């Protein structure tokens, strides 16, 4: 990148080396949890085949070892101090991540169809800069089409909330 590009991106937030170390530690932690639970379930070989924790245990061992290798390499300086992400690109990621997390949380309260309508409406208005009428129409049409597809055609029930109950679905 050029110096002017760096100025456009805002201040550096994290280096590649730090990002590698954080991801390696998170994966190591996750693999440790899976290994302990696999031991609880049993990870050996039984007379009728593998125990329930057999495959998860060995996948977690492989992931844990790979994480340790990556952590050691990052600790030695692999990746360097080159910028992994700067402030402005990170804020753009958060502009999508935070509403997505809210959407997932809303599914439990108001159901997937109502949450999807709000999610689509919000994104079209804020990020897409679309008009209100178009946003409302698309925000209502897409969840309705998904409802027909999953609930009526495929007969796969998805989480519903009070709005669907009020409408008799």
PyMOL commands that set and color helices and strands:
alter all, ss='L'
color gray80, all
select helices_A, chain A and resi 3-9+16-41+54-75+87-110+112-126+132-153+162-166
alter helices_A, ss='H'
color red, helices_A
select strands_A, chain A and resi 12-15+45-46+49-50+83-86
alter strands_A, ss='S'
color yellow, strands_A
deselect
rebuild
show_as cartoon
